[in-house]
């Protein structure tokens, strides 16, 4: 019985012939898994097709198997195939897709904020290329950071874990208020005329408006272009009294209000003091602009020529 077993061993070592058509290498192989199998490389591999050959290329990469490589694989796995011309070859490709840059930047923002950075900043990642993962894989990305030298760890089903060293710069940003349209001198800014945005701090000059309430309702002293920042020095309270305008002069007294007509000798916004000439007495008094075409005579000013009472 021992003798029969020894004689049977050479028979087990003979190459196994695939059933049906003879095996042949595929010119182009699209690998879907991390492990490359015999049936991926050779057509008609028969029962040997599930045998693992080796690791597939990384996602997004390719490799070339020439005639010598193909012949060695066939011999190693007992497949009855030999190169005929020496020019046979297979190109093995593994499709991949990049991890979305937004996902990586979002992760870095969280980590940098956890280490004390202002959450409102811009990221500079010079030369950074997002890693590739298999088409159908859902990557899990992790990162740790110190002085913004980060280790990016990418793991997905069907690929080896990747560790990428990335470095960048955190650029602080500050809020600014921009114009949404071209505006002329004298226009009063409305809420629809502004857009609040954050810009890099190095691009923001001193004096640029940073809050909507500093802009809305103010009047322009200089024209401004679309998408340009408002400058606080160019914004004034809207003029309600213009120079040489005929205005209603008011003087409040206990139980009554005295009024007269006057002529403003200068322009003024609400709350500003303006010189007004009483048209009846020709006297000039100081008054406070309280509304469009209306002023209130300051306490202690020269008496008004009474035009009526109410």
VORO-574546 format. One record per residue (C-alpha): residue in three letters; x, y, z. Coordinates in steps of 0.05 Angstrom, whole numbers. Layout:
<pts>
+--------+--------+--------+--------+
| residu |     c1 |     c2 |     c3 |
+--------+--------+--------+--------+
|    ALA |      X |      Y |      Z |
...
+--------+--------+--------+--------+
</pts>
This chain:
<pts>
+--------+--------+--------+--------+
| residu |     c1 |     c2 |     c3 |
+--------+--------+--------+--------+
|    UNK |      0 |      0 |      0 |
|    UNK |     58 |     47 |     13 |
|    UNK |     85 |     34 |    -55 |
|    UNK |     20 |     52 |    -90 |
|    UNK |     16 |    118 |    -53 |
|    UNK |     86 |    137 |    -76 |
|    UNK |     69 |    122 |   -148 |
|    UNK |      7 |    165 |   -144 |
|    UNK |     44 |    228 |   -123 |
|    UNK |     70 |    248 |   -192 |
|    UNK |      0 |    245 |   -219 |
|    UNK |    -24 |    297 |   -169 |
|    UNK |     31 |    345 |   -190 |
|    UNK |     10 |    346 |   -263 |
|    UNK |    -22 |    412 |   -287 |
|    UNK |    -97 |    412 |   -285 |
|    UNK |   -130 |    424 |   -352 |
|    UNK |   -188 |    473 |   -354 |
|    UNK |   -252 |    445 |   -382 |
|    UNK |   -274 |    469 |   -451 |
|    UNK |   -234 |    524 |   -486 |
|    UNK |   -160 |    531 |   -471 |
|    UNK |   -139 |    586 |   -421 |
|    UNK |   -115 |    652 |   -448 |
|    UNK |    -91 |    716 |   -414 |
|    UNK |   -137 |    776 |   -415 |
|    UNK |   -106 |    837 |   -448 |
|    UNK |   -139 |    884 |   -398 |
|    UNK |   -158 |    865 |   -328 |
|    UNK |   -203 |    909 |   -285 |
|    UNK |   -191 |    889 |   -213 |
|    UNK |   -249 |    901 |   -166 |
|    UNK |   -219 |    871 |   -102 |
|    UNK |   -154 |    880 |    -64 |
|    UNK |   -135 |    808 |    -82 |
|    UNK |   -122 |    788 |   -154 |
|    UNK |   -146 |    718 |   -173 |
|    UNK |   -126 |    671 |   -229 |
|    UNK |   -194 |    679 |   -263 |
|    UNK |   -183 |    754 |   -265 |
|    UNK |   -121 |    746 |   -308 |
|    UNK |   -137 |    684 |   -350 |
|    UNK |   -200 |    669 |   -388 |
|    UNK |   -225 |    597 |   -384 |
|    UNK |   -186 |    583 |   -320 |
|    UNK |   -240 |    533 |   -300 |
|    UNK |   -238 |    506 |   -228 |
|    UNK |   -172 |    543 |   -216 |
|    UNK |   -203 |    611 |   -226 |
|    UNK |   -215 |    627 |   -152 |
|    UNK |   -142 |    616 |   -133 |
|    UNK |   -109 |    679 |   -105 |
|    UNK |    -51 |    704 |   -146 |
|    UNK |    -29 |    765 |   -106 |
|    UNK |    -46 |    835 |    -87 |
|    UNK |    -81 |    879 |   -138 |
|    UNK |    -54 |    949 |   -152 |
|    UNK |    -74 |   1005 |   -106 |
|    UNK |   -138 |   1042 |   -126 |
|    UNK |   -125 |   1086 |   -187 |
|    UNK |    -61 |   1049 |   -205 |
|    UNK |    -42 |    996 |   -257 |
|    UNK |     11 |    943 |   -268 |
|    UNK |     37 |    905 |   -328 |
|    UNK |     44 |    830 |   -330 |
|    UNK |     89 |    809 |   -388 |
|    UNK |     95 |    740 |   -419 |
|    UNK |    147 |    718 |   -368 |
|    UNK |    103 |    739 |   -309 |
|    UNK |     41 |    706 |   -340 |
|    UNK |     79 |    641 |   -352 |
|    UNK |    105 |    640 |   -280 |
|    UNK |     35 |    651 |   -253 |
|    UNK |      6 |    595 |   -295 |
|    UNK |     61 |    546 |   -274 |
|    UNK |     55 |    565 |   -201 |
|    UNK |    -20 |    552 |   -200 |
|    UNK |    -20 |    491 |   -245 |
|    UNK |    -55 |    524 |   -304 |
|    UNK |    -39 |    492 |   -372 |
|    UNK |    -16 |    554 |   -409 |
|    UNK |     51 |    574 |   -439 |
|    UNK |     69 |    638 |   -476 |
|    UNK |     74 |    627 |   -552 |
|    UNK |    106 |    690 |   -579 |
|    UNK |    134 |    722 |   -517 |
|    UNK |     93 |    785 |   -531 |
|    UNK |     32 |    764 |   -491 |
|    UNK |     16 |    813 |   -435 |
|    UNK |    -39 |    835 |   -388 |
|    UNK |    -51 |    905 |   -362 |
|    UNK |    -83 |    903 |   -293 |
|    UNK |   -120 |    966 |   -273 |
|    UNK |   -157 |    980 |   -209 |
|    UNK |   -208 |   1037 |   -214 |
|    UNK |   -208 |   1088 |   -158 |
|    UNK |   -238 |   1154 |   -138 |
|    UNK |   -209 |   1211 |    -96 |
|    UNK |   -234 |   1224 |    -26 |
|    UNK |   -272 |   1290 |    -32 |
|    UNK |   -226 |   1348 |    -13 |
|    UNK |   -284 |   1381 |     25 |
|    UNK |   -288 |   1320 |     71 |
|    UNK |   -214 |   1324 |     87 |
|    UNK |   -215 |   1399 |     97 |
|    UNK |   -276 |   1392 |    143 |
|    UNK |   -239 |   1341 |    184 |
|    UNK |   -178 |   1385 |    189 |
|    UNK |   -220 |   1444 |    212 |
|    UNK |   -250 |   1403 |    268 |
|    UNK |   -182 |   1378 |    291 |
|    UNK |   -149 |   1447 |    286 |
|    UNK |   -207 |   1478 |    325 |
|    UNK |   -198 |   1424 |    378 |
|    UNK |   -126 |   1446 |    385 |
|    UNK |   -146 |   1519 |    396 |
|    UNK |   -149 |   1548 |    326 |
|    UNK |   -204 |   1597 |    308 |
|    UNK |   -257 |   1557 |    271 |
|    UNK |   -266 |   1612 |    219 |
|    UNK |   -202 |   1606 |    178 |
|    UNK |   -178 |   1588 |    109 |
|    UNK |   -134 |   1528 |     95 |
|    UNK |    -74 |   1527 |     50 |
|    UNK |    -53 |   1457 |     28 |
|    UNK |      1 |   1468 |    -24 |
|    UNK |     14 |   1408 |    -68 |
|    UNK |    -39 |   1365 |    -34 |
|    UNK |    -72 |   1310 |    -76 |
|    UNK |   -132 |   1274 |    -45 |
|    UNK |   -119 |   1199 |    -35 |
|    UNK |   -154 |   1148 |    -80 |
|    UNK |   -200 |   1094 |    -53 |
|    UNK |   -239 |   1038 |    -88 |
|    UNK |   -299 |   1061 |   -128 |
|    UNK |   -351 |   1029 |    -83 |
|    UNK |   -315 |   1039 |    -17 |
|    UNK |   -339 |   1087 |     37 |
|    UNK |   -275 |   1115 |     66 |
|    UNK |   -265 |   1131 |    139 |
|    UNK |   -216 |   1188 |    147 |
|    UNK |   -180 |   1207 |    212 |
|    UNK |   -127 |   1259 |    225 |
|    UNK |    -84 |   1286 |    281 |
|    UNK |    -49 |   1353 |    279 |
|    UNK |      5 |   1394 |    313 |
|    UNK |     25 |   1462 |    286 |
|    UNK |    -13 |   1441 |    225 |
|    UNK |     31 |   1383 |    207 |
|    UNK |    -23 |   1330 |    201 |
|    UNK |    -24 |   1255 |    191 |
|    UNK |    -82 |   1235 |    147 |
|    UNK |   -105 |   1163 |    156 |
|    UNK |   -150 |   1134 |    103 |
|    UNK |   -181 |   1065 |    111 |
|    UNK |   -232 |   1032 |     64 |
|    UNK |   -256 |    962 |     49 |
|    UNK |   -213 |    929 |     -4 |
|    UNK |   -150 |    971 |      6 |
|    UNK |    -92 |    976 |     54 |
|    UNK |    -94 |   1032 |    105 |
|    UNK |    -59 |   1094 |     79 |
|    UNK |    -22 |   1145 |    122 |
|    UNK |     -7 |   1210 |     88 |
|    UNK |     34 |   1266 |    117 |
|    UNK |      6 |   1335 |     99 |
|    UNK |     27 |   1404 |    119 |
|    UNK |     -8 |   1470 |    110 |
|    UNK |    -22 |   1539 |    136 |
|    UNK |    -81 |   1565 |    175 |
|    UNK |   -101 |   1633 |    149 |
|    UNK |   -146 |   1672 |    197 |
|    UNK |   -207 |   1707 |    168 |
|    UNK |   -249 |   1766 |    190 |
|    UNK |   -319 |   1788 |    171 |
|    UNK |   -330 |   1843 |    120 |
|    UNK |   -390 |   1875 |     87 |
|    UNK |   -390 |   1877 |     10 |
|    UNK |   -434 |   1914 |    -39 |
|    UNK |   -479 |   1871 |    -83 |
|    UNK |   -484 |   1925 |   -137 |
|    UNK |   -453 |   1989 |   -161 |
|    UNK |   -476 |   2048 |   -118 |
|    UNK |   -470 |   2123 |   -130 |
|    UNK |   -453 |   2180 |    -84 |
|    UNK |   -512 |   2199 |    -40 |
|    UNK |   -548 |   2131 |    -42 |
|    UNK |   -572 |   2103 |     23 |
|    UNK |   -551 |   2031 |     34 |
|    UNK |   -607 |   1980 |     42 |
|    UNK |   -604 |   1909 |     67 |
|    UNK |   -610 |   1882 |     -4 |
|    UNK |   -548 |   1922 |    -24 |
|    UNK |   -499 |   1884 |     22 |
|    UNK |   -468 |   1815 |     29 |
|    UNK |   -433 |   1792 |     92 |
|    UNK |   -372 |   1749 |     78 |
|    UNK |   -307 |   1728 |    111 |
|    UNK |   -241 |   1746 |     79 |
|    UNK |   -170 |   1730 |     97 |
|    UNK |   -144 |   1778 |    149 |
|    UNK |    -85 |   1800 |    106 |
|    UNK |   -134 |   1824 |     52 |
|    UNK |   -176 |   1866 |    100 |
|    UNK |   -151 |   1938 |    109 |
|    UNK |   -165 |   1979 |    171 |
|    UNK |   -231 |   2016 |    167 |
|    UNK |   -269 |   1964 |    126 |
|    UNK |   -340 |   1954 |    153 |
|    UNK |   -348 |   1888 |    188 |
|    UNK |   -421 |   1889 |    211 |
|    UNK |   -485 |   1899 |    172 |
|    UNK |   -511 |   1948 |    224 |
|    UNK |   -451 |   1993 |    209 |
|    UNK |   -473 |   1999 |    137 |
|    UNK |   -548 |   1992 |    128 |
|    UNK |   -583 |   2059 |    131 |
|    UNK |   -520 |   2099 |    119 |
|    UNK |   -508 |   2145 |     60 |
|    UNK |   -448 |   2139 |     13 |
|    UNK |   -398 |   2195 |      7 |
|    UNK |   -361 |   2159 |    -49 |
|    UNK |   -384 |   2111 |   -104 |
|    UNK |   -373 |   2037 |    -94 |
|    UNK |   -368 |   1979 |   -143 |
|    UNK |   -401 |   1911 |   -140 |
|    UNK |   -367 |   1861 |    -93 |
|    UNK |   -325 |   1916 |    -63 |
|    UNK |   -320 |   1926 |     13 |
|    UNK |   -353 |   1985 |     47 |
|    UNK |   -306 |   2032 |     85 |
|    UNK |   -334 |   2064 |    147 |
|    UNK |   -304 |   2132 |    132 |
|    UNK |   -344 |   2134 |     67 |
|    UNK |   -410 |   2122 |    103 |
|    UNK |   -448 |   2178 |    137 |
|    UNK |   -517 |   2187 |    166 |
|    UNK |   -566 |   2203 |    110 |
|    UNK |   -579 |   2276 |     98 |
|    UNK |   -650 |   2298 |    115 |
|    UNK |   -638 |   2372 |    106 |
|    UNK |   -601 |   2400 |     45 |
|    UNK |   -568 |   2466 |     37 |
|    UNK |   -616 |   2524 |     19 |
|    UNK |   -676 |   2478 |     31 |
|    UNK |   -738 |   2511 |     61 |
|    UNK |   -751 |   2475 |    126 |
|    UNK |   -803 |   2474 |    181 |
|    UNK |   -774 |   2505 |    244 |
|    UNK |   -803 |   2479 |    310 |
|    UNK |   -796 |   2505 |    381 |
|    UNK |   -827 |   2464 |    436 |
|    UNK |   -854 |   2500 |    496 |
|    UNK |   -897 |   2474 |    554 |
|    UNK |   -964 |   2456 |    525 |
|    UNK |   -952 |   2481 |    454 |
|    UNK |   -906 |   2478 |    394 |
|    UNK |   -886 |   2541 |    356 |
|    UNK |   -869 |   2534 |    282 |
|    UNK |   -840 |   2578 |    228 |
|    UNK |   -809 |   2572 |    160 |
|    UNK |   -735 |   2577 |    152 |
|    UNK |   -680 |   2564 |    102 |
|    UNK |   -624 |   2515 |    119 |
|    UNK |   -556 |   2546 |    108 |
|    UNK |   -521 |   2478 |    105 |
|    UNK |   -537 |   2404 |     98 |
|    UNK |   -549 |   2360 |    159 |
|    UNK |   -566 |   2289 |    178 |
|    UNK |   -613 |   2270 |    233 |
|    UNK |   -586 |   2294 |    300 |
|    UNK |   -536 |   2343 |    269 |
|    UNK |   -537 |   2417 |    285 |
|    UNK |   -552 |   2463 |    226 |
|    UNK |   -554 |   2539 |    218 |
|    UNK |   -624 |   2561 |    197 |
|    UNK |   -648 |   2630 |    177 |
|    UNK |   -719 |   2649 |    199 |
|    UNK |   -752 |   2674 |    135 |
|    UNK |   -797 |   2722 |    173 |
|    UNK |   -746 |   2754 |    220 |
|    UNK |   -683 |   2741 |    178 |
|    UNK |   -651 |   2717 |    243 |
|    UNK |   -603 |   2658 |    241 |
|    UNK |   -609 |   2606 |    296 |
|    UNK |   -580 |   2538 |    310 |
|    UNK |   -628 |   2479 |    303 |
|    UNK |   -625 |   2404 |    304 |
|    UNK |   -646 |   2364 |    243 |
|    UNK |   -702 |   2317 |    265 |
|    UNK |   -730 |   2292 |    199 |
|    UNK |   -736 |   2306 |    125 |
|    UNK |   -745 |   2382 |    119 |
|    UNK |   -756 |   2391 |    194 |
|    UNK |   -712 |   2422 |    248 |
|    UNK |   -720 |   2435 |    322 |
|    UNK |   -693 |   2502 |    347 |
|    UNK |   -643 |   2491 |    403 |
|    UNK |   -658 |   2516 |    473 |
|    UNK |   -633 |   2588 |    483 |
|    UNK |   -633 |   2606 |    409 |
|    UNK |   -663 |   2672 |    385 |
|    UNK |   -739 |   2672 |    388 |
|    UNK |   -779 |   2652 |    327 |
|    UNK |   -829 |   2694 |    290 |
|    UNK |   -893 |   2656 |    306 |
|    UNK |   -927 |   2626 |    245 |
|    UNK |   -980 |   2586 |    282 |
|    UNK |   -992 |   2540 |    340 |
|    UNK |  -1021 |   2471 |    352 |
+--------+--------+--------+--------+
</pts>
